[in-house]
Amino acid sequence: MPSRIEDYGLIGDLQTAALVGKDGSIDWLCLPSFDSAACFAALLGDERNGRWQLSPVGAGTCTSRRYRGDSLVLETEWETPTGTVRVIDFMPPRGESPDVVRIVEGVSGQVSMRLDLVLRFDYGHLVPWVRSVDGDLVAVAGPDAVSLATPVQLHGQDHTTSAEFEVTAGERVPFVLTHHASHLPRPEPVDAEEALTSTEAFWAEWIGHCSYDGEWGPAVRRSLITLKALTYRPTGGIVAAATTSLPEELGGSRNWDYRYCWLRDATFTLQALLGTGYLEEARAWRDWLLRAVAGDPADLRIMYALDGSRRIPEYELPWLPGYEGSGPVRVGNAAAGQFQLDVWGETLDGLHLARESGLSPTEDAWAVQKELLAFLEGVWDTPDNSLWEVRGEPRHFVHSKVLAWAGVNGAIEAVERHGLDGPVERWRELRQRIHDDVCARGYDAERRTFTQFYGSEGLDAALLLIPQVGFLPWDDERVVGTVEAVQRELTSDGFLLRYHTHADGRVDGLPGEEAPFLLCSFWLADALNGIGRTTEARELFELLLGLGNDLGLMSEEYDPRTGRHLGNTPQAFSHVGLVNTARHLSGQVRMPGEHA
């Protein structure tokens, strides 16, 4: 059985990432990129699907673990009857090839260690050809090759590479796993100790640019490092999470692949990065976006592959049973072909935010925005699948209309405040039409709340964003009523659901239920703060901070009944929510119309 989702730590090289359990096992790693096939897939099956265990003989869960300062260097320690040992895990920011480096360090006494390496390419499906080359282990299957360099004597048995060795106080034993294309010469492995020094220096330099100085500094910095780790450095794209098919309900079928670049997620991430001093990441994201959306704005996709590719076909892997039996395991994401109206607004709003934050405008960026606006003008009143990617009937979702309004509003401000050219009078009329339509058809006066979609009996946590984007001021009675209704009707054991899956005849078209969605609870904290209930907002935020694992990582959802993390991990959305709410509660940024 794999570990609990909350028992995994993250290491990565800004192009892919690995999950390391408290038991010293790397159970998930895709090479060479986030969206490549996994060579360790025990996370979605068992050890036969690939893993790399490195721990004391007979040991289970570690005694303690931590990140080394504000870095992505993970230290895991075991205290045993004969001594204490530490395993240092990291992936150096990539040079020629991706490397996973593990250094076993003797802290005290003498400890017997064991290594079990099970390489399985193609998501645990292919057993590679393994041989020794110049003293290193080399495994090849199809286009992929992996080598392991170490001074420890290795031996193979039953398609597993194993070793047992002793480590004494002060001794350090390195292991370097390197991937390369099988048709190319094998690259030289990095020097483990030099790579450790350079990796620490990289993260120290990067986090040194953080401008946040509020009271939740350690949590904010850890979330920013996690968001950076989910950035695909070659293109500037940002993945939603490092994993696929971790379930929103244990044993259920709500299992999706999040290893792609959602325009929406990337825009929310942009808010967090720009708000904490990371202009270069914003510039890289904008450049990625302009390349990805180039062409007909009518063919804008809600998500793209890391390199900006448009087609992400969804299929299932029948040989993997899924995390704790939660099948199917999916690769790709069929939601890529959905019409989600809010994405046009969020993309426009993200480009506007970048400009407002000091990123100099370009003619290309403004030209793309005008094309997106021209398309939006013709489709804003069309039903869509919403930001939650429902697989049921398209509806007139209120949040989608509000974000369309926000996209138009940002363009108007660009003309009014930055002197850019555009048909501003037509845009003003469009902005007013959308506003009037939402207020007339999306608001239930009897219940004093906006609804999930026009005529809906259900609510949606995304309604909390209505004042955040400036659609209505925080002190508007419709906003206050909506915040109170969402909190009252969508709260489950103290945390917020996205929506009730059973409402309106199961609006999302899917079986089963799901747990509270962490980002939504951060939105609620923002909303409570916005309407003046700041003490309650701070209490909720502190409660949310306690949901991160011992390393400060958060997944997509949290089940308060079992205390379990659910959904893909680590989730960019959750860490974005943490950063932005910390900024709001620290008084370092004000939302439009926010209560003073």
Buried (B, 14 or more C-beta within 10 A) or exposed (E): EBBBBBBBBBBBBBBBBBBBBBBBBBBBBBBBBBBBBBBBBBBBBBBBBBBBBBBBEEBEBBEEBBBBEBBBBBBBBBBBEEBBBBBBBBBBBBEEBBBBBBBBBBBBBBBBBBBBBBBBBBBBBBBBEBEEEEEBBBBBBEEBBBBBBBEBEBEEEEEBBBBEBBBEBEBBBBBBBBBBEBEEEBBEBBBBEEBBEBBBEBBEEBBEEBEBEBEBBEBBBBBBBBBBBBBBBBBBBBBBBBBBBBBBBBEBBBBBBBBBBBBBBBBBBBBBBBBBBBBEBBBBBBBBBBBBBEEEBEEBBBBBBBBBEBEBEBEBBEBBBBBBEBBBBBBBBBBBBBBBBBBBBBBBBBBBBBBBBEBEBBEEBBEBBBBBBEBBBEBBEEBBBBBBBBEBEBBBBBBBBBBBBBBBBBBBBBBEEEEBEBBBEEBBEBBEBBBEBBBEBBBBEEBBBBBBBBEBBBBBBBBBBBBBBBBBBBBBEBBBBBBBBBBEBBBBEEBBBBBBBEBBEBBBEBEBBBBBBBBBBBBBBBBBBBBBBBEBBBEBBEEBBEBBBEBBBBBBBBBEEEEBBBBBBBBBBBBBBBBBBBBBBBEBBEBBBBBE
